[in-house]
Amino acid sequence: MFNNKTVLITGGTGSWGQELAKQLLEKYNPKKIKIYSRGEEKQVSMMHKFHNPKLDFIIGDVRDKNRLDIQLQDVDIVFHLAALKHVPICEIHPVEAINTNIFGTQNVIDSAIKNKIKKVIVATTDKGVDPLNIYGATKSCVEKLVIAANTSAGNKTIFACFRAGNLLGTTGSVVPLFKQQIKMNNEITITDKNMTRFFLPINETIDLLLNVTKKAVGGEIFVTKIPPYYRDRNNSSC
């Protein structure tokens, strides 16, 4: 379904966006991939990294609906990955989290319907289930907005959510922090030695994202099944 299609990725210079662009180019033959994001420096870096004429880099913010209306013209599939995602930052700046995550998503929805986009897949998080922080609360709202978009009168655009958990090695994740701590102090900080965590490598996550995009018929929340990592109480290994 991606061959000879134009794909737009919001937040396309992030860890998700770059892996998604990589797999689309390796596995399929898209007509164009539009990388829509705010960061000029990250766009230049990604441009040099990929050096592929099928990538079209666009400076833009999901808060700017007029910009979205223009850039979604003649697009077939949208992956909405842009978000403020760092929990402590969202707690300090809740209004910014709301403006980007909630109102930004609604802008994507409205522009997608206006431009008759065939399919929109929105990345969400398990932190949106019974949320304990503002980030989770905004993502809970996002899921409700996306699912409700399928019932809009006369809307032929398919909307679905892809709910992921913790990903290994993404920007701002714990793995780069652990590497830095080991390099500086040869030790790492953990919450509890007996804690169970759930991680999935980003390449596997994006592979799942592409598969659910093919399967989505509208109104689903696809939930990733992630293996646990925990301390073995018997032999003290992980």
Protein Blocks (a to p, Z undefined) as FASTA:
>chain_A
ZZopacddehklmmklmmmmmmmmmmmccfbdcdddfblklmmmmmmmnopakbccdddd
fklmmlmmmmmgoiabdcdfbdcfbfklmmmmmmlmmmmmmmmmmmmmmmmmmnopabdc
ddddfklgopabfklmmmmmmmmmmmmmmmpghiabdcddddddddehiahiaklmmmmm
mmmnopacdfblkbccddddfklmmmmmmmmmmmpgghpacddddddddddfklopZZ
